[in-house]
């Protein structure tokens, strides 16, 4: 069944169709929320709220835009709200629960990559702190645009549509974010 | 062309977000200017440092989210059904009344689409194997626009059924250096896995692509043909070899729907060797549901 047929079936109350629709996108949605919020609980909440809103409003979806754009408009709004509520980024707990107990998110990422590339082992704590500083130095919009472009692989046109703005505005956000990264990390390369 | 042109656009160039003409100008300047080439390289290295900050959600979180959503949606639907049953008797059956009109509209639409398709010039597949795919743009109406470099860039435009378009997408899915482009190609090809060449590309991407996000897209596209021989064998290999626990868990979820016999062996091996607790516990649960032994005798 193609996506339009799935949406129509879900609009008509077919639960299996709704579930299939959710499962087409939910990994990407969870990945975005988790990457932005770095918390199991908060990304769980974003996931639930986003797809419940979809379920509640699916009958109002009129195919004026792609379902992906419509869904991401909901998700990015929820993520932006959540990011804005985090007033001071440094107060965030950048901790992930692992089988070996809680670990710093960036430390874990560095360790995982170190297994694949021994050179990564040489990355200093300073660099990790600098990267964390870059992320916290982004405005919520810059953060969302960078995450969606760099990690989720979305085009700026789609990101702009998801944020309810133009491709040009998304481009400006990415431009500023990239300049901030170079300023903070330029002496490491 | 001055260095200033490059310096004011490098932030977007490294994301492949310059327009077609700007990118041409940008790259022709890089060929003549070592300083600007070094600047581009610096930005690329900064981005690769940012890859350190990439995280994947714990595999168990997706399962928790899905279970939570299912429960909430069921509860909501139960409440709605109570309301609907009260008012249903009062409402006319609109779908039945509108069916003849909808049928006529569909017929007219099919006729119009057929005429459009007939008039379109087909795209030549010649030289596409060696082409570099520069941009892919879905046009939202079943059409796609692809820019190729061979070595001069040219633009082709056409439907997914046209050989040249499909070949260009297959090439991009396998070879495009930008993961975004590989993802876009897979998305456009995802409903065409019944075709051998598309399926082979999806399988190759699933087993060999360096990006877990791209591999997950290929895996999702293969779901409708997950019971077929070569796909099942590939899935068993991915379960044992893929570096990403998310990919491994998704493979288990896919195979468990209609488990092939060799799947038991793959699960048993994963229990012995997988370094991720959640993946091992998921394998154990699936084997238990299949009434199969977790050990090898």
Interface residues (C-beta under 8 A of the other chain):
Chain A: X2 X13 X15 X18 X19 X22 X23 X24 X26 X27 X30 X31 X34 X35 X38 X40 X43 X44 X47 X48 X51 X52 X55 X56 X66 X96 X97 X99 X105 X106 X108 X109 X110 X113 X116 X120 X123 X127 X128 X131 X132 X134 X135 X149 X150 X151 X152 X153 X154 X155 X156 X171 X174 X175 X178 X179 X181 X182 X185 X186 X188 X189
Chain B: X11 X12 X14 X15 X17 X42 X43 X45 X46 X47 X49 X50 X51 X52 X53 X54 X55 X56 X57 X58 X61 X62 X64 X65 X66 X68 X69 X70 X72 X73 X74 X76 X77 X140 X179 X180 X183 X184 X191 X213 X214 X216 X220 X243 X246 X250 X277
